[in-house]
Amino acid sequence: MNSPKITAVDPLGPATADRRHWLSQIGCGFASLATQCLLASSATAQHESSSVAAANRSAPENGLDRTSEFASRTHHRPAAKRIIFLFMQGGVSQVDTFDYKPLINQRAGEVLTFNDARQLAKIGQATPQRLLPTPWNFQQHGQTGRWVSELFPHQATQVDRLCFLHAVHTEGVAHGPATLFLHCGATQFVRPSFGSWVLYGLGPDTENLPGFVSIAPSLGNGGPRNFGSAFLPAHLQGTPLGLAGSDQLQLANLQSPRTNRQEQTRQALLRDLNAAQWQPSREADALTDELAAATKSLELAWNMQTVAPEILDFSNETAATLQDYGIDQPATRSYGRRCLLARRLCEAGVRFIQVNYGDNSANPAWDQHSNLPKHADHALAVDRPVAALLQDLAQRGLLEDTIVWWGSEFGRTPYSENNGTGRDHNPNGFTMWLAGGGFRPGFAFGQTDEFGFRGIEGRVHLHDLHATLLHQLGLDHTRLTYKHAGRDFRLTDVHGRIINNVLTNG
């Protein structure tokens, strides 16, 4: 690190001004040394933690922090302020949940050949497969008469709030590439995650909490890259809260702050020293992205202590609310707590909240290659909490400007895998749903073929979905760019179109 420049004092000149300048410079030098030591001491911990590794990030070419370019404005009038993404890790079967295809039961056991990209990738050819019937009954629900299986009786009560996308398709036939594509818009390359792009475009809505939180993320299938900032400024990466497979949602070392006058003065002085040091560093392009992120994270950590303990404390929630989310029941307690926390973070001003349902195993959660009835256990765990979240947001007036997005990295095939008892991966046509934030309620868009294998009408690529979600936040996906390695990057690369059919103002 370069030592701060110290101007010599002219004994015949204005000594008072020079002394002040000298003191400010040396003060910033001491602050820089302290920060450098802090960075050095945390380097090992950062490398071993679940945060994005520094090796996967490149310093931006256009300076330290370009968030301010978009933080105070949007490209057009937004319909929503925030997103809650309910990620169902592993691949929910669309033909067993929301995409009713009676033909797979009527013709169960028939052997047919499907143009399956996964089979082509694995064995070089598509082979005949046996249609596997769904074990669950479907019924129509709500005034709109949407079909929902008995796996989701609670979500079925909310169908008039939901906008179904029945012909979503994606890239990648394995969990890793498909999960990265869902979150980052790329199957292999290190790219910023959706939440980081949102935070880059809109800026934070609160100074006391992270703008992007991932609740109980998995360490597999991309791990931290799914909430990482890649080449965007490092402070835009998501903050993980807990891990998959654990019910612990506490932030480490979180405690009540010291709010006495002396401590407040000390914090104000540190902010002033940081600001004084940043200005010359910006001009000389000497302050790294990691230094800025570390400084911002320390300031955020201090601010969080004033609000985070209260947000993580459910003791002020009514017994009825806890019951609605299923926190009083063992099967729904874990995901219920995550969904309730998402609502509280939403109220507190967090821009992008991801509520993960999954684990860290080789075959994550909904990944039933065999034993399809296992879907029922996962459905039981999430159904009631998800429905409660929708109802709660609506009652509090938050659903109008909050997008709730539900889905997996891909769907599942209508036939059994290797003539067994489960379904294989299917990226060709699957279901996601959206609620609130200007999406048409009680609406269904797109259609798969008679067996629910491939989208044949109203197909929505994930690039299209990403573009549409950004649009609802007031961001033009073609203009939300970041210059890196000599070119402008964006979440949707050179693809993506707005799906106006699903928008209330479309």
N, C-alpha and C positions, 0 to 999 in steps of 0.2 A: 504494500500500500504506500502511495506517495505521501510524504510528510507534508503537513500544511505549510503554506508559504507564510513567512513572518516578515513583515516590513520593519526595517530598522528605524529606530526613533531618532528624529532630527532634533538635537538639543536646542536649536534656534527656532524650531517650528512650534506649532500648537501641540504641546506635549500631551495635554489631556485627551485630545482626539486620538493621537497615536497610541497612547496607553490603552484606550478603550478598544481600538482596533486590534492591538497586540493581544489583549486579554480575550477578545472574542475569538480570534484565530486559535490561540493556544487552548482555549476552552473547547472549541470544536475538535481540536486535535486529540485532547484527552477523551472526548466523547467517541471519536472515531476509533481510538485504540480500544476503548471498552467494548464497542460494538464488534470490532474485529475479534477480540477474545471471545465474545459471546458466540459469534458465528463459528469460530474454531471449535469451541466446546460442544456446540450442538451439531457439528457436522456428522459425527458418527451416529448419533441418535437419529438424525434426519435420514441418513442412509438406510438405517435398519427399520425405520418406521414405515407406516402404510401410506405416508404422503408421497407425492410424485418425486422420484429420484432426480437429483440435479443433472445427472447424465442424460436424461431424456428431455432436457429443456435446452433451448438455444436462446441466447440473449437477443431481444428484438433489435432490428436494425434502426428503427425510427425513434430511438430514445428509451427512456426508462419506463414510462407509463402512459399509454395512449388512451386509457379509459375515459379521460375527460373529454375526448372528442365526441362521445355519445352520451355521457352521463347526464347532461342537462337537457337533452332533447331526444325525441324519437323521429324516425323518418316520416311517420304519418300518425294519425290519431290512433292510439292503442285501444283495444277492446279489453285487455287484461293487464294486470300488473305483475303477476307471478304465476308460477307453475308448480303443482305437486305431481310428481311422477311416481306412480305405483308400479314398480318393476317386479314382474313375476318371473323370476329367474328359472330358466330351464326349458321353457316352451310349453305353454298351456295349449291343450288340444281344442281347436276351434269347433270341431264337429261334436265335441262332448260338452260344450258350454253355451256358445252364443250363435253358432252357425248351424241351424237345424237342417239336416240332410236325411230325410226318412228313407232314402233309397239305400243307404248303406246297411240299414237293418232289413229292409225288404229283400235285398240281394246278398245278404250276409253269407260269407263262405265262397262266393264266386271268385274265380281267379282271373285277374285282369292285369294288363301291362300299362304302367304309368310312365310318362316321360320324366323320370326322377333324376334331377341333377346330382343328388347325393349318391345314388347308385352308380351313375355314370362316372363320378369322381372316384368312387371306391373300387368298382370292378370293371369299369369301361363299357358297361351296357345296362340297359333297363331289363329287369327280369320280372316275370309274372308274380303278382302278389295277391294274397287273399284278403277280401274286404272284411274288416273287423267291425262288428256292430257296436254301437254305443250301449253301455249298460244302464244309462240314465234316461228317464223320460223328459220330454220337452213339453212346455205349455206356453201359451201366449199370455202376456202380462201388460198391465197398464192400459190407458186409453189408446195408446198407439199399437197395442197388440204385438209387441216384440216377443220373439221366441227366446226363451231361456230354459236351460236344463235345470233339473232339480238339484244340481250341484250348488247353485247360487240362489237360494230362495230369498235371501235378504237383498242382494243386488237386483233381483227381479222386481222388487217393490220400487226401485228407483229408475226403471227403464225410461220413463217419460222425461227424465233429466239427461239421458245419455244420447250421444251421437256415435253410432256404430260405424266403423270402417271394416267392411267384410272382405276386402280384397287387397289387403296390405301385402307387399312383397319386398324382399330384402336381398342383401348380398351375404354370402357365407353360408355354408351348410353345416358347419361345426359351431359349438358354443362360443369358442374364443373369438373367431373372426366376426360372427354375427353379433355378439354382445358388444364388441368394439364398434361395429358399424352402427348399431342402435344408439350408442352413446356419443360417438365421435365422428360418424360419417365416413369412416375408413376402416377397412378390414385388417390392415397390417401396419400402415404408417403411423407414426406417433403424431396424433393430432389433438387439438384442444377438445375437451368434452362439451356437450351441449350446454350444461350449466355454466361453464366458464365463458362461452360465447355470450350467453344471456347477461352475465355479470359484466362482461366487457362492454356490451352494447348499452346497457341501462345504468350501470353503476349500482352501488348499494342503496337500499332504501332506509337503512339504519346504520348508525356508527357503532352500535352496541352489540351487534351480532354479525356473523359471517353472512355474506349475501348468497352463499351457495352451501347447502348442507346435504350430505348423503348419510342417511340413517341406516346403520347396520349393513354396510357394503360387504360384498364378498371379496376375498383375496384372490380368487381364481378368475380365469377367463378375462384377462386384462387387468384385473385388480385395480390398483390406484389409477391406472390410465383412464378408467371409466369416469373418474371425477377429477382428472388432472387438467392442467392448463397448457401442457406442452410448451410451445414457443410463445404463447401469450404471457404477459407479466405474471410472475409466480404467485402473487397474492390473489389471483383470480381462480386458483384451484379450489376445489370443494373441500369443506371441512368434514372429515368422517366423524360420526357420532356413534360409537359402538361398532361392533363387527358382526358379520353373519355368524349364526350359531350361538350367539350370546344375548342374554336379555339385559345386559348392563348398558345403560344409555348415559352414563355420567361422563363428564369431561374430567380429565385427569387434573389433579391439584387445583380444582376450582374451589374457591373459598370467598367468604365475605370480604370486601375490600376495606382497606383503611381509608376512611374518608375525612380524616382530620385535615385541618388547614395546611399543616406542614407537608403532608403527603400530596395534597392537591397542588401546592406550589412546586414541589419537586417534579411532578408529572408535567406541569406546564413548562418548567425550565427545560426538561428533556425534549419536549416537542419543539421548543424554540431552538435548541442546539441542533436538533436533527434538521430543522428547516434551514438554519444558517449553513449547515454543512452540505445539504443537498444542492443549494443554488449554484455554488461554484463547481460542484461535481457534475451537475447537468451540463454546464457550459463546457467543461473539459471532457465530458463523456467518460468519467472515471468511476462513477458509482455503479455497481453491478445490479442486475435484476434481483439476485439473491439477497443483497444487502437491503434493497428497498422492501422486498417481501418480508424479510426478518423484522425490519423496523415496524412495518405496518402490522405484522402479526402480534408484536409485543404491545403496540398501542391498542389493538383490538382485544387482546387478552385482558388488558387492564379494564377496558370498557365493559367487556362481557361479565366481569365479576359483579357488576351492578344489576344485571338483569337475568343472566343465565340461570342462577340458582332458583329463581322464582319460576322460570319457564319449565325447568326440569322437575319441579315440585307439583304433583297433582293433588295435593291435599285440599286445594281450594275448589276443585271440581266437585260437582254434586254427585251423590250416589247414583242418581239416574243416568248421568252422563257416563260414568264409569261402567255402568251396566250396559248402556247402549253400545259402547265400544267392545264389550265382551271382556273387560279387564277382570271381571269377577269370575271368569271361567278359565280353567287351565288351557283348554284348546285354543282359545282366542286371546289369551292374556298378552302374549308377546307381540303379535302384530297389532293388537288393539292399542297397546301403549305407544307403538311407533306412529300409528295413525293419529292418535290424540296429540302426540308431540308435534306432528306435522301441522295440525290445526293451530297449535299455540305458536309455533314458529311463523306460520302464515300471518297470524294476528300481529306478531312482533316486527314484521317487515322484511322477512327473508325472501329473496327473489325466487330462488329455485330450490325446491326441497324434494329429494328423492327418498322414497320409502321402500326399501328393498325387502323382498321376501325370498330367501334362499339360504344357502349354506356354503361351506367351503369344500364339499366333496367332489369327487371326479364326475359324478352324475348329479347335477344340481337339482334340487327340489322337484319341479314339475317334469323332469326328464324321465318319463316312464317308457323306456324301451321294452320293458316287460312289466307285468302286474299293473295294467292300466287302472284297476280300481284304487290304486294308491292316490290317484287324483283327488279322491274324496277327502282324504286326510288334509291335503293342502287347501282344498276349497273350504273345508270347515274352518281352518285357521284364519283365512283372510276374508271370507264372505261378509260376516257380520261387521267387522271393523271398517271395511270399505264402505258399506252402506251407511254406517253411522257417520263416517267422515262427510259423505255427500249431504246427508240430512243436516248435520251440524253446521257445515259451511253455509247451506241455504238458509237456515234459521237465523244465522248471525249476519246475513247480508254479504257474505264474503264470496259466495259462488259466482256472483255477477262479474267480478273482476279477477277471479282465480280460475285457471285452467287445471282440471284434474285429468290426468292422462294415465290410462291403464293399459298394460301390455307386456309381452315377452319379446325375446330376440327373434323368435320365429314361432310357427305353429307346429302341428303334427299331421302325419299322413292319415288318410281314411282307411288304410290297409294295415295289417299287422306286419311287424318287422320279422322277417325270416319265418313267417307263418306261426309266430309266437303269440304272446298275450299282451303286447304293448304296441305303441306306434313310434315310427321313426321321425326324424326332424323334417320339417316342411317349410321352406322359405318362399314357396310359390304363391300362397294365398292363405292368409290367416286374419284373425280379428283383433282389432284394438278398439277401445272406446275413449271418448273425450266428453267432458262435462264442463259447463260454465264457460266464462271467458269469451262469449260471443259465438260459440258453436251451437248449431241447431239442436235443440232438445227433442228427444223422442224421434230421432231421425236415423235412418240406415242408408249408407252409401256403399255401392259396390256389391258385387256378387261373385261367388265362386261357382265352379262347375257342379254338376249334379251330385258329385261325391264329396265336394268340399276340398278338392285338392289344389286347384289353380284358379286364380282370379281371371274372370272372363269379361267383366264389366265394371267400370269405375275403379280400375286398379290404382292403388296409391303406393308409390315407392317411398321408402323411408326418407329419401331426399325431399320428396314432395311434402311429407308430413313435417319434417324439420322446417322447411320453408314456410309452411302454413302456420306452425306454432310461433315462429319468429314474427310473422306478419301480424298475428293477433297481439303480440307484445309491442307493436309499433315499429318493428325493425324490418327493413328490406334485406332479404338474405343475399341479394346480389351486391349490396352496398356495405354490408357488414363485413369488412375485409381487414386483413392485417398483413403488412408487408414483412416477409421473412425469406431469407435465402434468395433474394432477388426477384421474388414474385409476390403477388397478392394472393393470400389464402382466404378461404371462407368455409363455413361449416358444410355447405352443400357442393363444394368444389365448383364444377361448371354445370351442375345439374339443378333440378328442383323447380317445381311450379306450384303456385298457390291453388289449393283445392277450394274454389269459391263455392261449390255446391254445398259444402258442409257449414258455411258461415251464415249467421243470421242476417248479415248485411251484404251477403254475396249476391 
